[in-house]
Amino acid sequence: MDASSRSAGPGTQTVERALSLLTYFTDEQPERRIAELVDLTGLGQSTVSRLVGALESLGYLARDERTGLHRLGPRLVGLAGVALNQSPVHRASRQIAQNLAHETGLGANVSERQGDQMFYLCHFEGPRAPRSFTLIGRLAPLHATAMGKALLSGMKDDEVAALLGRTYPAYTKHTFTDLDALVASLDEVRRLGYATEIEELALGRACLAVPVRDRSGDIVAALSVSGSLSAMDLTHRADELGSLVIEQADQVSTSLGYLH
């Protein structure tokens, strides 16, 4: 049996189906019934029930005995922790981001680029930017976020176009929706050393982000502070916050081997 035959075998198909079930549990829909998963996957009731039972027995799903609804299980939290602890960027930036949240009272975040989106690696809340949930593991668009623009600032204009195309979805009336506007914004990031986002992804929110580099000098992550418009006050505090976050991002870059 060749490799392609093995990869398409029934065992692999079962694993793929089981893992695909986990992707239907989101922040918007954190709990699911078996019937919902049947509708979403197009698989038979018996197949979904068998897969859910296996995932539940392994701790990847948990069932509420009162409602009968399933949610993601504790085993996934453990695996996520292992994955994060293996990330050099997470290890280098975690304490720095935590200190930054404490010092500023704002939210402090670290992200990497994952394809054409950004991925949150660290998230800490300051007293002036409280949240009842974590952003770790969430994806967000590159063109509509300060961290996304910080991550893109190391790329050439044609590379940005190849990655994102020339037009982008609008999340608010302030979102950059075409390549020319985004490129102009990236030029500003390179000039200032930091990127800003004012109500581009969500109304009432602002963010300031700085690129993080590895030993080769490539931008591999972004460090940011974020909060409400009033807490950030970028009209008056952009340069002050920019200098502070640049200093902290430089520490992360140094830990990753970057020689300034």
QUIJOMO-V513016 format. One record per helix or strand of 3 or more residues. SS is the DSSP state (alpha for helix, beta for strand). FROM is the first residue (numbers start at 1). LEN is the number of residues. If there is no record, write none. Layout:
ss: {SS SS}
from: {FROM FROM}
len: {LEN LEN}
This chain:
ss: {alpha alpha alpha alpha beta beta alpha alpha beta beta beta alpha alpha alpha beta beta beta alpha alpha}
from: {3 10 34 45 61 70 74 88 107 117 139 146 157 179 195 205 219 229 234}
len: {5 13 8 14 3 3 12 17 8 8 3 7 8 14 4 9 10 4 22}
